[in-house]
Amino acid sequence: MTGFVALAVVAGAALVGVGLVVAGSWLVRVVAGTRRPLVAAPHVGGMPVVEHAVSRWHVRWPTLALVFLAFDMEMLFMYPWTLVVARSGPAAAVEMFVFLGILLVGVGYAWREGAFRWS
């Protein structure tokens, strides 16, 4: 197969897959205005719904998640760095401190914007 034929096959398979997903969602959808409340209500383990689905969602959660990802990426890069810092010398230490400085700027920005205050 040439590159263009392979690309056409993959694009065709992607289009067929998207079509199947759209058709499947159309078949199992709940039509607005139906008189079947048990079908249209969200499943809550058999209990009646007492609050809106997003009523417990706090607007600060995405910002807090980004701060968590910053610390998570820090640890992801620090573990391999500890293995090569002795062989690489001071250049590796300088690079890590530059990386930590960039993360510190992000944490400082989040702190300034109030991401760590929950009230």
TAPEJO-V411184 format. One line per field, one symbol per residue. ss: DSSP state (@ for helix, = for strand, . for the rest). psi: psi as a letter, one per 20 degrees, with the letter a starting at -180 (. if undefined). burial: b if it has 16 or more other C-alpha atoms within 10 Angstrom, else e. Layout:
ss = ???
psi = ???
burial = ???
//
This chain:
ss = ..@@@@@@@@@@@@@@@@@@@@@@@@@.........@@@@....................@@@@@@@@@@@@@@@@@@@@@@@@@@@@.@@@@@@@@@@@@@@@@@@@@@@@@......
psi = prhhggghgggghgggggghgggghhhjqpppjqknhhhhqqpkkiqqpirqhjhjpqiighghhhgghghghghhhhghhhhihhhhbhhhggghhgghgghhgghhghghikhipi.
burial = eeeeeeeeeeeeeeeeeeeeeeeeeeeeeeeeeeeeeeeeeeeeeeeeeeeeeeeeeeeeeeebeebeebeeeeeeeeeebeeeeeeeeeebbeebeeebeebeeebeebeeeebeeee
//
